[in-house]
Amino acid sequence: MNLVFTDAELNDIRADFPHAEQGHIYLNHAAVGPISKRVRNALDQFLLERHLSPIENMEKGMKTVEETRQSIAELIHAPSAGTITFTGNTSDGLSAVAEGYNWQPGDQVLLNTMEFPANIQPFRILERKGVEIVYAEPQNGMISPEVIEAAITSKTKMVSVSAVQYLNGFMADLHSIGKLCRQQNIRFIVDGIQALGAAQIDVQSAQIDALASGGHKWMMGPLGLGFLYLSEEFSRELTPYKTGWLSVEEPWELTNYHQKWQPVSQHLETGTPNMLGITGLGASLKRFLELGPERVSHRVKQFSNHIIRILSENSSGRIITPQNEEMRAGIITFSAPVKSTPEDTVQQLKEKNITISAREGYFRFSPHYYNTSQEIDCALQALL
């Protein structure tokens, strides 16, 4: 497979993002991704049908729901679409895991001190059940399999990590951690939001028991929609933490109140789905799958290499993202000698039509596949 996009392909890709054609340099996909023309057209069509005719477009919408579920399964290499549950966001998915597991007092969950709070708070609330939260400490900004292994005890029941860390962009060795957890009969949970759309995850080969993600960052879908992957084995261990009229085997038997429950992966979709959000995410994922996730992740990685190289040559700031390209995806975070605060500097760049992030006193670049090296050079020149 040729991993490099042709000039014709890039022109077509760029045309799908009008903000880029209008000169807005957007390098903040680790925060929220833009809506492409293709996604907007899908959303407009759905709204038009609800607004004018047929209004009742539920049947068509449900077809889109299942198609999008299949696209997610293909993206993460899940064994079937039936392992995918739609949620409101990453936290919803992780909460379903945390609340649904059969905890015993004294059980431990292993987290780490680099995590975004979405991968902390759903587990921290388990302390009310007598569950202990253990935090592994990173070494040189990395949560390696060795760090995980050293923190595991006989009471560890779950390990939860971000595939890519939100601040320094470190990308975990999911396969090694998954193997370690499987060997010790520990459930392996992954927050995938900073990876999916920029880097590849294979939930089966990495032996991931549950993966939660929102769709509004690198996957460039609408806000307020996420999904949860559950392995078939792990789903049988969980008790649903919420329920609704669609949680039973035959929901349209409206007066049969005592029928059997759906398996947990379907049980959690309790009522009318977020069809607008699913329509938008589905349109975005179709584009990713058409282009090829391998090609997309390759281009994102080339951009991160480019930024690292320029920053290293400049040598006036500190790069906290791992320079080993196997340990990062699309996030590059660094300090720079600016006259004002990072937050004020970011605002000043916005006035020049350049969007990046300030996080914890650092600057964060997160370019995507439709960006160009010229845009990145322009943003770095404006900053440095």
C-alpha positions as a Markdown table, in Angstrom:
| # | Residue | x | y | z |
|---|---|---|---|---|
| 1 | Met | 0.0 | 0.0 | 0.0 |
| 2 | Asn | 1.3 | 3.5 | -0.9 |
| 3 | Leu | 1.0 | 5.4 | 2.4 |
| 4 | Val | 1.6 | 8.8 | 0.8 |
| 5 | Phe | -1.4 | 10.8 | -0.6 |
| 6 | Thr | -1.0 | 12.0 | -4.2 |
| 7 | Asp | -1.4 | 15.7 | -5.0 |
| 8 | Ala | -4.8 | 15.0 | -6.5 |
| 9 | Glu | -5.9 | 13.2 | -3.3 |
| 10 | Leu | -4.6 | 16.1 | -1.1 |
| 11 | Asn | -6.5 | 18.6 | -3.2 |
| 12 | Asp | -9.7 | 16.6 | -2.8 |
| 13 | Ile | -9.1 | 16.2 | 0.9 |
| 14 | Arg | -8.4 | 19.9 | 1.4 |
| 15 | Ala | -11.5 | 20.8 | -0.5 |
| 16 | Asp | -13.6 | 19.0 | 2.2 |
| 17 | Phe | -12.4 | 21.5 | 4.8 |
| 18 | Pro | -13.4 | 25.0 | 3.9 |
| 19 | His | -11.7 | 26.6 | 6.9 |
| 20 | Ala | -8.3 | 25.4 | 5.5 |
| 21 | Glu | -9.1 | 26.9 | 2.0 |
| 22 | Gln | -10.0 | 30.2 | 3.7 |
| 23 | Gly | -6.6 | 30.4 | 5.4 |
| 24 | His | -7.5 | 29.2 | 8.9 |
| 25 | Ile | -4.5 | 27.1 | 10.2 |
| 26 | Tyr | -6.2 | 24.7 | 12.6 |
| 27 | Leu | -3.8 | 22.5 | 14.6 |
| 28 | Asn | -5.9 | 21.7 | 17.6 |
| 29 | His | -7.5 | 18.3 | 16.8 |
| 30 | Ala | -6.6 | 17.0 | 20.3 |
| 31 | Ala | -9.2 | 19.4 | 21.6 |
| 32 | Val | -12.0 | 19.3 | 19.0 |
| 33 | Gly | -11.9 | 18.5 | 15.3 |
| 34 | Pro | -13.6 | 20.5 | 12.6 |
| 35 | Ile | -16.7 | 19.4 | 10.7 |
| 36 | Ser | -16.0 | 18.5 | 7.1 |
| 37 | Lys | -18.3 | 19.3 | 4.2 |
| 38 | Arg | -19.2 | 15.7 | 4.0 |
| 39 | Val | -20.2 | 15.6 | 7.6 |
| 40 | Arg | -22.1 | 18.8 | 7.4 |
| 41 | Asn | -24.0 | 17.6 | 4.3 |
| 42 | Ala | -25.0 | 14.4 | 6.1 |
| 43 | Leu | -26.2 | 16.5 | 9.1 |
| 44 | Asp | -28.1 | 18.9 | 6.8 |
| 45 | Gln | -29.8 | 16.1 | 5.0 |
| 46 | Phe | -30.9 | 14.5 | 8.3 |
| 47 | Leu | -32.2 | 17.8 | 9.6 |
| 48 | Leu | -34.0 | 18.7 | 6.4 |
| 49 | Glu | -35.9 | 15.4 | 6.5 |
| 50 | Arg | -36.9 | 16.0 | 10.1 |
| 51 | His | -37.9 | 19.6 | 9.2 |
| 52 | Leu | -39.8 | 19.1 | 6.0 |
| 53 | Ser | -40.4 | 15.5 | 5.0 |
| 54 | Pro | -40.7 | 12.7 | 5.8 |
| 55 | Ile | -40.2 | 14.0 | 9.4 |
| 56 | Glu | -40.4 | 10.4 | 10.7 |
| 57 | Asn | -37.0 | 9.3 | 9.3 |
| 58 | Met | -36.5 | 6.8 | 12.1 |
| 59 | Glu | -36.1 | 3.7 | 9.9 |
| 60 | Lys | -33.5 | 5.4 | 7.7 |
| 61 | Gly | -31.8 | 6.7 | 10.9 |
| 62 | Met | -31.6 | 3.2 | 12.4 |
| 63 | Lys | -29.9 | 2.0 | 9.3 |
| 64 | Thr | -27.3 | 4.7 | 9.7 |
| 65 | Val | -26.9 | 3.7 | 13.3 |
| 66 | Glu | -26.0 | 0.2 | 12.4 |
| 67 | Glu | -23.7 | 1.3 | 9.5 |
| 68 | Thr | -21.8 | 3.6 | 11.9 |
| 69 | Arg | -21.5 | 0.8 | 14.4 |
| 70 | Gln | -20.0 | -1.4 | 11.8 |
| 71 | Ser | -17.6 | 1.4 | 10.8 |
| 72 | Ile | -16.4 | 1.8 | 14.4 |
| 73 | Ala | -15.9 | -2.0 | 14.6 |
| 74 | Glu | -13.8 | -1.9 | 11.4 |
| 75 | Leu | -11.8 | 1.1 | 12.6 |
| 76 | Ile | -10.8 | -0.6 | 15.9 |
| 77 | His | -10.7 | -4.2 | 14.5 |
| 78 | Ala | -13.4 | -5.4 | 16.8 |
| 79 | Pro | -14.7 | -8.9 | 16.1 |
| 80 | Ser | -18.3 | -7.7 | 15.4 |
| 81 | Ala | -20.5 | -4.6 | 15.3 |
| 82 | Gly | -22.4 | -6.1 | 18.2 |
| 83 | Thr | -19.5 | -5.3 | 20.6 |
| 84 | Ile | -20.0 | -1.5 | 20.0 |
| 85 | Thr | -22.3 | 0.5 | 22.2 |
| 86 | Phe | -23.1 | 4.2 | 21.6 |
| 87 | Thr | -22.6 | 6.5 | 24.6 |
| 88 | Gly | -22.6 | 10.3 | 25.2 |
| 89 | Asn | -18.8 | 10.6 | 25.6 |
| 90 | Thr | -15.7 | 8.8 | 26.9 |
| 91 | Ser | -16.7 | 9.3 | 30.5 |
| 92 | Asp | -20.0 | 7.6 | 29.9 |
| 93 | Gly | -18.2 | 4.5 | 28.5 |
| 94 | Leu | -15.7 | 4.3 | 31.4 |
| 95 | Ser | -18.5 | 4.9 | 33.9 |
| 96 | Ala | -20.4 | 1.9 | 32.4 |
| 97 | Val | -17.3 | -0.2 | 33.0 |
| 98 | Ala | -16.6 | 1.1 | 36.5 |
| 99 | Glu | -20.1 | 0.9 | 37.7 |
| 100 | Gly | -20.9 | -2.4 | 36.1 |
| 101 | Tyr | -18.1 | -4.5 | 37.4 |
| 102 | Asn | -18.6 | -6.7 | 40.5 |
| 103 | Trp | -16.2 | -5.1 | 42.9 |
| 104 | Gln | -15.3 | -6.3 | 46.3 |
| 105 | Pro | -14.0 | -4.2 | 49.2 |
| 106 | Gly | -10.2 | -4.1 | 48.9 |
| 107 | Asp | -10.1 | -4.5 | 45.1 |
| 108 | Gln | -7.7 | -2.2 | 43.3 |
| 109 | Val | -7.8 | -0.2 | 40.1 |
| 110 | Leu | -4.5 | 0.8 | 38.6 |
| 111 | Leu | -4.4 | 4.2 | 37.0 |
| 112 | Asn | -1.5 | 6.7 | 36.5 |
| 113 | Thr | -0.7 | 10.4 | 37.3 |
| 114 | Met | -0.7 | 11.5 | 33.6 |
| 115 | Glu | -4.3 | 10.8 | 32.9 |
| 116 | Phe | -7.0 | 13.2 | 31.7 |
| 117 | Pro | -9.7 | 13.3 | 34.4 |
| 118 | Ala | -12.1 | 11.3 | 32.2 |
| 119 | Asn | -10.0 | 8.3 | 33.0 |
| 120 | Ile | -9.8 | 9.1 | 36.7 |
| 121 | Gln | -13.2 | 10.2 | 38.1 |
| 122 | Pro | -15.3 | 7.3 | 36.9 |
| 123 | Phe | -13.0 | 5.0 | 38.9 |
| 124 | Arg | -12.3 | 7.4 | 41.8 |
| 125 | Ile | -16.0 | 7.3 | 42.8 |
| 126 | Leu | -15.7 | 3.6 | 43.4 |
| 127 | Glu | -13.9 | 4.4 | 46.7 |
| 128 | Arg | -17.4 | 4.5 | 48.2 |
| 129 | Lys | -17.5 | 0.7 | 47.5 |
| 130 | Gly | -14.2 | 0.1 | 49.2 |
| 131 | Val | -12.2 | 0.0 | 46.0 |
| 132 | Glu | -8.7 | 1.4 | 46.2 |
| 133 | Ile | -7.3 | 3.6 | 43.5 |
| 134 | Val | -3.6 | 3.1 | 42.9 |
| 135 | Tyr | -1.6 | 5.5 | 40.8 |
| 136 | Ala | 1.5 | 4.4 | 38.8 |
| 137 | Glu | 4.1 | 7.1 | 38.5 |
| 138 | Pro | 5.5 | 7.7 | 34.9 |
| 139 | Gln | 9.2 | 7.5 | 34.2 |
| 140 | Asn | 10.5 | 10.2 | 31.9 |
| 141 | Gly | 6.9 | 11.1 | 30.9 |
| 142 | Met | 6.1 | 7.5 | 29.9 |
| 143 | Ile | 3.8 | 4.8 | 31.3 |
| 144 | Ser | 5.7 | 1.7 | 30.1 |
| 145 | Pro | 4.6 | -1.9 | 30.6 |
| 146 | Glu | 7.4 | -2.1 | 33.2 |
| 147 | Val | 5.9 | 0.8 | 35.2 |
| 148 | Ile | 2.5 | -1.0 | 35.0 |
| 149 | Glu | 3.9 | -4.3 | 36.1 |
| 150 | Ala | 5.8 | -2.8 | 39.0 |
| 151 | Ala | 2.5 | -1.3 | 40.3 |
| 152 | Ile | 0.4 | -4.4 | 40.0 |
| 153 | Thr | -0.5 | -6.2 | 43.2 |
| 154 | Ser | -2.5 | -9.3 | 44.0 |
| 155 | Lys | -5.5 | -7.0 | 44.5 |
| 156 | Thr | -5.3 | -5.4 | 41.1 |
| 157 | Lys | -8.5 | -6.1 | 39.2 |
| 158 | Met | -8.3 | -3.5 | 36.4 |
| 159 | Val | -5.7 | -1.4 | 34.6 |
| 160 | Ser | -7.0 | 1.7 | 32.7 |
| 161 | Val | -4.7 | 3.8 | 30.5 |
| 162 | Ser | -5.1 | 6.3 | 27.7 |
| 163 | Ala | -3.8 | 5.1 | 24.4 |
| 164 | Val | -2.3 | 8.5 | 23.9 |
| 165 | Gln | -1.8 | 10.9 | 26.8 |
| 166 | Tyr | -3.5 | 14.3 | 26.3 |
| 167 | Leu | -0.7 | 16.5 | 27.6 |
| 168 | Asn | 2.7 | 15.1 | 26.4 |
| 169 | Gly | 1.3 | 12.8 | 23.6 |
| 170 | Phe | 3.0 | 9.6 | 24.9 |
| 171 | Met | 1.5 | 6.6 | 23.1 |
| 172 | Ala | 1.2 | 3.5 | 25.3 |
| 173 | Asp | 2.4 | 0.1 | 24.2 |
| 174 | Leu | -1.1 | -1.4 | 24.3 |
| 175 | His | -0.1 | -4.8 | 23.1 |
| 176 | Ser | 2.5 | -5.4 | 25.8 |
| 177 | Ile | 0.2 | -4.0 | 28.5 |
| 178 | Gly | -2.7 | -6.1 | 27.2 |
| 179 | Lys | -0.5 | -9.2 | 27.3 |
| 180 | Leu | 0.7 | -8.5 | 30.8 |
| 181 | Cys | -2.9 | -8.0 | 32.0 |
| 182 | Arg | -4.1 | -11.2 | 30.4 |
| 183 | Gln | -1.3 | -13.2 | 32.0 |
| 184 | Gln | -2.4 | -11.9 | 35.4 |
| 185 | Asn | -6.1 | -12.1 | 34.8 |
| 186 | Ile | -6.5 | -8.3 | 35.1 |
| 187 | Arg | -9.1 | -6.5 | 33.0 |
| 188 | Phe | -7.5 | -4.0 | 30.5 |
| 189 | Ile | -9.4 | -0.8 | 29.9 |
| 190 | Val | -8.4 | 1.9 | 27.4 |
| 191 | Asp | -9.3 | 5.5 | 26.8 |
| 192 | Gly | -8.9 | 5.9 | 23.1 |
| 193 | Ile | -10.0 | 9.4 | 22.4 |
| 194 | Gln | -6.5 | 10.9 | 21.7 |
| 195 | Ala | -5.6 | 8.0 | 19.4 |
| 196 | Leu | -8.5 | 7.0 | 17.2 |
| 197 | Gly | -8.4 | 9.0 | 14.0 |
| 198 | Ala | -4.7 | 9.7 | 14.4 |
| 199 | Ala | -3.3 | 6.3 | 15.3 |
| 200 | Gln | -4.4 | 2.8 | 14.9 |
| 201 | Ile | -5.8 | 0.5 | 17.7 |
| 202 | Asp | -6.5 | -3.2 | 17.3 |
| 203 | Val | -8.6 | -4.2 | 20.3 |
| 204 | Gln | -8.3 | -7.9 | 19.6 |
| 205 | Ser | -4.5 | -8.2 | 19.1 |
| 206 | Ala | -3.9 | -5.8 | 22.1 |
| 207 | Gln | -6.3 | -8.0 | 24.2 |
| 208 | Ile | -8.3 | -4.9 | 25.3 |
| 209 | Asp | -11.4 | -5.7 | 27.4 |
| 210 | Ala | -13.0 | -2.3 | 27.0 |
| 211 | Leu | -12.3 | 0.8 | 25.0 |
| 212 | Ala | -14.1 | 4.1 | 25.4 |
| 213 | Ser | -13.9 | 7.1 | 23.2 |
| 214 | Gly | -15.7 | 10.3 | 22.1 |
| 215 | Gly | -15.9 | 11.1 | 18.5 |
| 216 | His | -15.3 | 14.9 | 18.4 |
| 217 | Lys | -11.5 | 15.0 | 18.4 |
| 218 | Trp | -9.4 | 13.2 | 15.8 |
| 219 | Met | -12.4 | 11.4 | 14.3 |
| 220 | Met | -13.9 | 14.8 | 13.6 |
| 221 | Gly | -17.5 | 13.9 | 14.4 |
| 222 | Pro | -20.1 | 16.0 | 16.3 |
| 223 | Leu | -19.8 | 16.8 | 20.0 |
| 224 | Gly | -21.7 | 14.8 | 22.5 |
| 225 | Leu | -21.3 | 11.3 | 21.0 |
| 226 | Gly | -19.0 | 8.5 | 22.0 |
| 227 | Phe | -18.9 | 4.7 | 22.0 |
| 228 | Leu | -17.8 | 1.8 | 24.1 |
| 229 | Tyr | -16.2 | -1.4 | 22.9 |
| 230 | Leu | -16.6 | -4.4 | 25.2 |
| 231 | Ser | -15.0 | -7.8 | 24.5 |
| 232 | Glu | -17.6 | -10.5 | 24.5 |
| 233 | Glu | -16.0 | -12.2 | 27.5 |
| 234 | Phe | -15.8 | -9.0 | 29.6 |
| 235 | Ser | -19.3 | -8.0 | 28.7 |
| 236 | Arg | -20.6 | -11.1 | 30.4 |
| 237 | Glu | -19.0 | -10.0 | 33.7 |
| 238 | Leu | -20.7 | -6.6 | 33.7 |
| 239 | Thr | -24.0 | -5.6 | 35.1 |
| 240 | Pro | -25.6 | -2.6 | 33.3 |
| 241 | Tyr | -25.5 | 0.6 | 35.4 |
| 242 | Lys | -28.6 | 2.0 | 33.7 |
| 243 | Thr | -31.6 | 0.7 | 31.8 |
| 244 | Gly | -34.5 | 1.8 | 29.6 |
| 245 | Trp | -37.2 | 0.6 | 27.3 |
| 246 | Leu | -34.8 | -0.5 | 24.6 |
| 247 | Ser | -32.8 | -2.7 | 27.1 |
| 248 | Val | -35.0 | -5.7 | 26.6 |
| 249 | Glu | -35.1 | -8.4 | 23.9 |
| 250 | Glu | -38.4 | -7.3 | 22.3 |
| 251 | Pro | -38.9 | -3.6 | 23.2 |
| 252 | Trp | -41.9 | -3.2 | 20.9 |
| 253 | Glu | -43.9 | -5.6 | 23.0 |
| 254 | Leu | -44.8 | -2.5 | 25.0 |
| 255 | Thr | -46.9 | -4.1 | 27.7 |
| 256 | Asn | -44.6 | -7.1 | 28.3 |
| 257 | Tyr | -42.8 | -5.6 | 31.3 |
| 258 | His | -41.1 | -8.8 | 32.4 |
| 259 | Gln | -39.2 | -10.0 | 29.4 |
| 260 | Lys | -35.5 | -10.9 | 29.2 |
| 261 | Trp | -32.8 | -8.2 | 29.2 |
| 262 | Gln | -30.5 | -7.6 | 26.2 |
| 263 | Pro | -26.8 | -8.4 | 26.6 |
| 264 | Val | -25.0 | -5.5 | 28.3 |
| 265 | Ser | -23.6 | -4.1 | 25.1 |
| 266 | Gln | -27.1 | -3.5 | 23.8 |
| 267 | His | -28.7 | -3.0 | 27.2 |
| 268 | Leu | -26.8 | 0.3 | 27.7 |
| 269 | Glu | -28.5 | 1.9 | 24.7 |
| 270 | Thr | -31.6 | 2.7 | 26.8 |
| 271 | Gly | -33.7 | 4.8 | 24.5 |
| 272 | Thr | -33.8 | 6.9 | 21.3 |
| 273 | Pro | -30.2 | 7.2 | 20.0 |
| 274 | Asn | -28.4 | 10.4 | 19.2 |
| 275 | Met | -29.2 | 10.0 | 15.5 |
| 276 | Leu | -27.8 | 13.4 | 14.6 |
| 277 | Gly | -24.5 | 12.7 | 16.2 |
| 278 | Ile | -24.3 | 9.2 | 14.9 |
| 279 | Thr | -25.1 | 10.4 | 11.4 |
| 280 | Gly | -22.2 | 12.9 | 11.5 |
| 281 | Leu | -19.7 | 10.5 | 13.0 |
| 282 | Gly | -20.8 | 7.8 | 10.5 |
| 283 | Ala | -20.1 | 10.2 | 7.6 |
| 284 | Ser | -16.7 | 11.1 | 9.0 |
| 285 | Leu | -15.7 | 7.5 | 9.6 |
| 286 | Lys | -16.6 | 6.5 | 6.1 |
| 287 | Arg | -14.1 | 9.0 | 4.9 |
| 288 | Phe | -11.4 | 7.7 | 7.1 |
| 289 | Leu | -12.1 | 4.1 | 6.0 |
| 290 | Glu | -12.1 | 5.2 | 2.3 |
| 291 | Leu | -8.7 | 7.0 | 2.6 |
| 292 | Gly | -7.3 | 4.2 | 4.7 |
| 293 | Pro | -6.5 | 4.5 | 8.5 |
| 294 | Glu | -2.9 | 3.4 | 7.9 |
| 295 | Arg | -2.4 | 6.3 | 5.4 |
| 296 | Val | -4.0 | 8.8 | 7.7 |
| 297 | Ser | -1.9 | 7.7 | 10.7 |
| 298 | His | 1.3 | 7.7 | 8.6 |
| 299 | Arg | 0.6 | 11.4 | 7.5 |
| 300 | Val | -0.1 | 12.4 | 11.1 |
| 301 | Lys | 3.1 | 10.8 | 12.2 |
| 302 | Gln | 5.1 | 12.5 | 9.5 |
| 303 | Phe | 3.8 | 15.9 | 10.7 |
| 304 | Ser | 4.8 | 15.1 | 14.3 |
| 305 | Asn | 8.3 | 14.2 | 13.0 |
| 306 | His | 8.4 | 17.5 | 11.2 |
| 307 | Ile | 7.5 | 19.5 | 14.3 |
| 308 | Ile | 9.9 | 17.7 | 16.5 |
| 309 | Arg | 12.7 | 18.3 | 13.9 |
| 310 | Ile | 12.1 | 22.0 | 13.7 |
| 311 | Leu | 11.8 | 22.4 | 17.5 |
| 312 | Ser | 15.0 | 20.5 | 18.0 |
| 313 | Glu | 16.8 | 22.7 | 15.6 |
| 314 | Asn | 15.4 | 25.8 | 17.3 |
| 315 | Ser | 16.5 | 24.5 | 20.7 |
| 316 | Ser | 15.0 | 27.5 | 22.6 |
| 317 | Gly | 12.2 | 25.5 | 24.3 |
| 318 | Arg | 11.7 | 22.1 | 25.9 |
| 319 | Ile | 9.9 | 19.3 | 24.1 |
| 320 | Ile | 8.0 | 17.0 | 26.6 |
| 321 | Thr | 6.6 | 14.7 | 23.9 |
| 322 | Pro | 8.7 | 11.5 | 23.4 |
| 323 | Gln | 11.1 | 12.0 | 20.4 |
| 324 | Asn | 11.0 | 8.3 | 19.6 |
| 325 | Glu | 8.3 | 8.2 | 16.9 |
| 326 | Glu | 7.1 | 4.8 | 18.1 |
| 327 | Met | 6.0 | 6.4 | 21.4 |
| 328 | Arg | 3.8 | 9.2 | 20.0 |
| 329 | Ala | 1.0 | 9.8 | 17.5 |
| 330 | Gly | -0.3 | 13.3 | 16.7 |
| 331 | Ile | 0.3 | 15.4 | 19.8 |
| 332 | Ile | 3.5 | 17.5 | 20.2 |
| 333 | Thr | 3.8 | 19.5 | 23.4 |
| 334 | Phe | 6.6 | 22.0 | 24.2 |
| 335 | Ser | 7.6 | 25.2 | 25.9 |
| 336 | Ala | 8.7 | 28.3 | 24.1 |
| 337 | Pro | 10.2 | 31.6 | 25.2 |
| 338 | Val | 7.2 | 33.9 | 24.7 |
| 339 | Lys | 6.6 | 37.3 | 26.2 |
| 340 | Ser | 3.2 | 36.6 | 27.6 |
| 341 | Thr | 1.5 | 33.5 | 29.1 |
| 342 | Pro | 0.8 | 30.5 | 26.9 |
| 343 | Glu | -2.9 | 31.2 | 27.1 |
| 344 | Asp | -2.5 | 34.9 | 26.0 |
| 345 | Thr | -0.1 | 33.8 | 23.2 |
| 346 | Val | -2.7 | 31.2 | 22.0 |
| 347 | Gln | -5.3 | 34.0 | 21.9 |
| 348 | Gln | -2.9 | 36.2 | 19.9 |
| 349 | Leu | -2.4 | 33.5 | 17.4 |
| 350 | Lys | -6.1 | 33.0 | 17.0 |
| 351 | Glu | -6.3 | 36.6 | 16.0 |
| 352 | Lys | -3.9 | 35.6 | 13.2 |
| 353 | Asn | -6.2 | 32.7 | 12.2 |
| 354 | Ile | -3.9 | 30.1 | 13.8 |
| 355 | Thr | -5.4 | 27.7 | 16.4 |
| 356 | Ile | -3.3 | 25.7 | 18.8 |
| 357 | Ser | -3.6 | 24.8 | 22.5 |
| 358 | Ala | -2.1 | 25.9 | 25.8 |
| 359 | Arg | -2.0 | 23.1 | 28.3 |
| 360 | Glu | -0.4 | 23.2 | 31.8 |
| 361 | Gly | 2.0 | 25.9 | 30.8 |
| 362 | Tyr | 3.0 | 24.3 | 27.5 |
| 363 | Phe | 2.0 | 24.7 | 23.8 |
| 364 | Arg | 0.4 | 21.8 | 22.1 |
| 365 | Phe | 0.2 | 21.2 | 18.4 |
| 366 | Ser | -2.1 | 18.5 | 17.0 |
| 367 | Pro | -2.2 | 18.6 | 13.2 |
| 368 | His | -4.3 | 16.2 | 11.1 |
| 369 | Tyr | -4.1 | 14.5 | 7.7 |
| 370 | Tyr | -5.6 | 17.4 | 5.7 |
| 371 | Asn | -3.0 | 19.9 | 7.1 |
| 372 | Thr | 0.2 | 20.8 | 5.2 |
| 373 | Ser | 3.8 | 21.2 | 6.3 |
| 374 | Gln | 3.5 | 24.8 | 5.1 |
| 375 | Glu | 0.7 | 25.5 | 7.6 |
| 376 | Ile | 2.8 | 24.0 | 10.4 |
| 377 | Asp | 5.8 | 26.0 | 9.4 |
| 378 | Cys | 3.7 | 29.2 | 9.4 |
| 379 | Ala | 2.3 | 28.4 | 12.9 |
| 380 | Leu | 5.7 | 27.7 | 14.3 |
| 381 | Gln | 7.2 | 30.8 | 12.8 |
| 382 | Ala | 4.4 | 32.9 | 14.3 |
| 383 | Leu | 5.0 | 31.3 | 17.7 |
| 384 | Leu | 8.8 | 31.2 | 17.8 |
